[in-house]
């Protein structure tokens, strides 16, 4: 994978922010592919895009946050995404069992693992808890599912679709924010070296 | 108007009164109890009647969905009538209203008040029903979509299929799907969308099959507990957890069983077993019944080991993990694998735990597996043990198969066949060859490395040599095999028979030989081979009289020499020898040195046969073809292969291409080609021309000589002397017509030219026909005794007179006949002296040819005639007419003794003036003129 090459290629003195940004890009591609696979399984999603409320909303942050605060903001969202993904996996395994082991199930696990790595990486970037938003209330797995006006199984499918959309959205935000964060850090380091 | 209303009220009151008077009371206390998942509606009411009319409506549009008459008995305890209706539509889809009335034959009570159960199309939300239903494949189902108050309905899709919807109420729409196919893993989606092409809601239906498991079998592994297994039937297509199949064995949950694991265990053996497989779509029950001893399935033996291994045997031991097996009468099966060969041996006994393996081969790797089963009421083989490897010890090799082949009277080779693994009993170290003869004491022994399979033999004297060969391996030396040199017999000294292969093999048979006390040896090798040839042989017992050399050791298209020797204590004796091909093929090479030689119109083709290696079969003959552009024409088939020439006869001058092919029983070779362009035979050409010429020349000379010598006779015969005229009296005195009495045999014809040619002047020959016709006309004259008078007129013969005859011959003839005289016109009488004498005073003038045209002759003729009459005398012609008819017709009158005309008169003096006719040369020849 291209993303794998980006992340695995040893670059001398590559900063943690740069690595985190590359991981976020890779994760974004994984999540996009995961949604494609889900749409292949549930092909009605390609024709009828479900509407409704967003699943991941964060508490109000400062209006003009710094880049570090934005990274913290995105991290909080990713953490919520991680919780949703774990709920999703539990639900699917509970419903379908462990027997189904296709590409979707394999990539689903990969996304979960890489999202954990990204959360760890961004956490390391934020020194002293810098930029953290107020902690979100504990989430229930059924959150958002009751909003769908449909049967349980159908509502679960719509909810899964929304979770995957949130993953795509927030991993994309993370890659952009981390890239800016890396650029700023790199500029500051160069200025310090010049001084 | 008021009157009509009053009338209607009275009528309705009358009807009510009549109904009341029927005694049928209106059903009371109608209650509705819906079962939404089951899509059923239970009705309960009170009534004294047992027959009821029922009506069910979709409330909003009051569409009747049921109108039926049912007989319902009252419950004896509660006194309630109850009846259940199964709705094809989910009851949530819209509100349903029910009313009921009692019936007694044609009498009915009043309808009960409408009872309604509300649908879900009342709240302001979107719904779809039924939700997450599980149904069997092929069933029909109605789905409904309740549209949000603010949305406009567009469509309902079942999977990818757009369905036709019917409206149930203001906000509720329904589709009915028939014969539904099996769903995918996550069910079939049914989607309801709005006009904005936005999904409103949806539901999932799981279409599958009830369990299809079959074949329950229970057995014991430890002689106490039970393990039951079955075969999974068809796929249920139900994947979600709540739809998976659940199993119970004899009423106990079988938790270990699932979609993949189709077995269940029980701690105690029960003789009867029942397995129940259940999923939301159905249940299946499987049963089995057996005694424990009939269903023993032993576990695999453990700790298998060989405790004693020899060259030809080994002892194997094992143990059992279940103690109860030690008392079980069992049968065990050992499977031995060695060099891709396997063998199976069975052993039995109570609690069997060791066996002795006999009949093994030395120095062989064996792999042993072991499995056992109950001997009595054998059910099935138990689990197989892990493979165990045994390597047997070495032993001395077997004796070699030795043969000696003599390629001359004092040289040869001793051959032996390599020992197989089974016969070498261990890797060979080499061979020992010892040689002895009757005249020499002791043995000469030579050791050879293991790769050698022959040894040269040289005979120094006439005595036989005996050679012994033995093989050696680490375990020792084999028994020596001996062979004595057979007498060398060249093929030329024998009558070698032709041997035909049969299916690629040689089938041999021979007469028994009393001296073959040690059997026979059949030997075969490629014919013509010298030195270290691929000799092969087979030793046969003395009872054998036939042998088949298999195709494995033979090559098709190779000639083999096959010999049969009888074995005795002394040297082998040759009994019979053949040569043949196991399978004949077409020659690989064409005939060689193909040449041709032309002899006149014949061509001699000659060639030489191909070498034996290239023949690849017995040459049966040759075919000769004449090749043309497109094909070959067979001109000869020589069936005698010894004939190697052919003469093609009678060829014309042209180019030829000949193809000569040798053929075996397999067919013809490609053929050798030779071409020739036939040339003229110059000698024969000369002979053909010169001989006829010479003969002709000789004939001419002979004729010339003959005629020369007989010229007088020829002259007399063909040209007699004509006596000269004898003139007496005075020729000049009488003037007038000269009447001549011709000879009776003389005819002088009047010249009649059928066609006037003014280029030809004078007289013309009279054709025979005309002559005859004139003769006919003159019959009168010829019949008279009086000879006709020839009257000579002194006339000028001109063109005009002649033309007159031509133009009117009949008139001329008539005129002639009328005078009974024949007019004779002499073309010319050359007697100038006499004529001069006769007409010296008469005013002779020569006749002049008329130069007038052909239109004038008649006039001129008459003028001339008159003139003749005036002259009244003979006028000799002054000019000689070349084309005189008499001259041309001379031959016709030649020889006539009375011919008045004489060639001397007719032949012109000057021939060069005009060309002579072609038929005049003979006349000249005879007349002596050149």
Interface residues (C-beta under 8 A of the other chain):
Chain A: X41 X42 X43 X44 X48 X49 X50 X51 X94 X95 X96 X97 X99 X100 X149 X150 X151 X152 X153 X154 X157 X158
Chain B: X125 X126 X127 X128 X131 X132 X148 X157 X160 X184 X185 X186 X187 X189 X191 X193 X197 X198 X199 X200 X201 X202 X203 X204 X239 X240 X241 X244 X259 X260
